[in-house]
Amino acid sequence: MNRKRTQFWQMVNEVATDLNSDISGQERDILMHANQNMKAGVDDIKVGEDLKYKLSEQFISQGRLSATLVPIQSELLRLYLGYGRRDNISL
């Protein structure tokens, strides 16, 4: 895992464990689950894909993400954009 991804996962850990942040309980659970998977040694690409899916699902069901999660979601999409399904991309 490169330096940028390591810094990203440290940022996710900090937000998930900061009890004073403005994220909802559901959002915190999503981040904590990702942290647990990273600590368990699951591949960061798999954890990143799962986190992207769960945050997107959270956004669709709630209609918004906490302001604290917007930069995390942006960085997540930037770092892990090239992974996942490619059958719906037209070139």
Backbone torsions as a table, in degrees:
resi	resn	phi	psi	omega
1	MET	NA	134.1	-177.7
2	ASN	-80.8	173.9	-175.0
3	ARG	-60.9	-42.1	-178.7
4	LYS	-64.7	-39.5	178.5
5	ARG	-69.1	-38.2	177.1
6	THR	-61.6	-44.0	178.0
7	GLN	-63.7	-38.4	178.8
8	PHE	-61.3	-46.6	-178.1
9	TRP	-68.7	-29.0	173.8
10	GLN	-66.6	-40.2	178.4
11	MET	-64.0	-42.8	178.3
12	VAL	-60.1	-44.1	179.2
13	ASN	-61.6	-43.4	179.8
14	GLU	-62.1	-45.0	-179.5
15	VAL	-66.9	-41.5	-178.1
16	ALA	-65.0	-34.5	-176.6
17	THR	-93.7	-6.8	178.7
18	ASP	-81.7	105.1	-177.4
19	LEU	-73.0	-11.4	179.5
20	ASN	-94.5	0.2	-179.5
21	SER	-74.8	164.0	-174.4
22	ASP	-89.7	13.1	-177.8
23	ILE	-78.6	152.6	-179.1
24	SER	-76.3	168.3	178.5
25	GLY	-62.1	-39.0	178.4
26	GLN	-64.9	-42.7	179.1
27	GLU	-64.1	-40.3	178.0
28	ARG	-63.4	-40.6	177.7
29	ASP	-61.3	-40.8	178.8
30	ILE	-62.1	-45.9	180.0
31	LEU	-67.1	-39.3	179.6
32	MET	-65.3	-38.4	177.5
33	HIS	-62.5	-42.3	177.6
34	ALA	-63.1	-42.1	177.8
35	ASN	-61.3	-43.4	179.9
36	GLN	-62.1	-41.6	178.1
37	ASN	-64.4	-40.2	178.6
38	MET	-64.8	-42.4	179.4
39	LYS	-68.0	-27.1	178.7
40	ALA	-80.5	-4.1	176.6
41	GLY	89.1	14.4	176.5
42	VAL	-68.5	143.5	-179.2
43	ASP	-54.9	134.3	-175.9
44	ASP	-63.3	-29.8	178.1
45	ILE	-65.6	-43.4	178.6
46	LYS	-64.7	-43.1	179.8
47	VAL	-65.8	-40.8	178.4
48	GLY	-62.2	-43.8	177.8
49	GLU	-62.9	-43.1	178.8
50	ASP	-63.8	-41.6	179.6
51	LEU	-65.5	-42.2	177.0
52	LYS	-58.7	-45.6	-179.1
53	TYR	-62.1	-47.8	-176.2
54	LYS	-67.9	-38.2	177.7
55	LEU	-68.7	-37.5	177.0
56	SER	-65.0	-42.7	177.6
57	GLU	-61.5	-41.6	177.9
58	GLN	-61.9	-43.6	179.7
59	PHE	-63.2	-43.3	-178.8
60	ILE	-65.6	-42.6	-177.5
61	SER	-74.7	-35.7	-177.4
62	GLN	-96.9	-19.7	-179.5
63	GLY	83.7	1.2	179.2
64	ARG	-165.1	164.1	169.3
65	LEU	-120.7	153.6	175.8
66	SER	-61.9	150.3	-178.6
67	ALA	-58.2	-31.8	179.4
68	THR	-66.1	-30.0	-176.6
69	LEU	-85.0	-15.4	-178.6
70	VAL	-61.1	-48.3	177.2
71	PRO	-65.3	-31.9	177.6
72	ILE	-66.2	-45.5	179.1
73	GLN	-63.0	-40.8	179.4
74	SER	-63.0	-46.1	179.6
75	GLU	-67.6	-37.7	177.3
76	LEU	-60.3	-45.9	178.7
77	LEU	-65.2	-36.5	179.7
78	ARG	-68.9	-43.4	-176.1
79	LEU	-75.8	-32.4	-173.0
80	TYR	-120.6	24.4	-176.7
81	LEU	-63.3	-40.3	-172.2
82	GLY	-77.3	2.4	-176.3
83	TYR	-105.8	152.8	177.3
84	GLY	110.0	-162.5	-176.4
85	ARG	-65.3	141.6	178.8
86	ARG	-125.4	6.4	-175.0
87	ASP	-74.0	-13.4	-179.5
88	ASN	-105.5	14.4	178.7
89	ILE	-98.5	123.4	176.7
90	SER	-100.7	135.3	-178.4
91	LEU	-105.9	NA	NA
